[in-house]
């Protein structure tokens, strides 16, 4: 039966000698792997390689199934507590009214407080394209309004008929 995944144990340990720690956590010193496996079997446990990169490798007297189960539980808990960062998009026009601007800024603040990045998109239509300085002024106003809570990750730039800027939480 070949070893599929997880730590090496018992006959799968390839090193001729291992530093052994018994079931009570006491260091038994460096032993031949065969002797260590026999000692582990005598107490009804497996010899599990816990630190394969050490010199010599460190092995413990453990129950392999229980050890793998605990490691899997720990990995699942770490994955559960992980926060993924999303990119939220706010779209505006260069001639936005003050009240509409304030509503958009409230939304930007809420996204940043949640830990998400915000992509500000300013769309130019028709003749607005010839007044790009208005769009640049608007995005600089946005930068000023969020400078306490966010930093600019991508400064304003034109892409076709849109001006883009990306904000990230500080």
Secondary structure, 3 states (H helix, E strand, C coil): CCCCCCCCEHHHCCCCEEEEECCCCCEEEEEEHHHHHHHHHHCCCEEEEEECCCCCCEEEEECHHHHHHHHHHHHHHHHHCCCCCCEEEEEEECCCCHHHHHHHHHHHHHHHHCCCEEEEEEECCHHHHHHHHHHHHHHHHHHHHHCCCEEEEEEEEEECCEEEEEEEEC
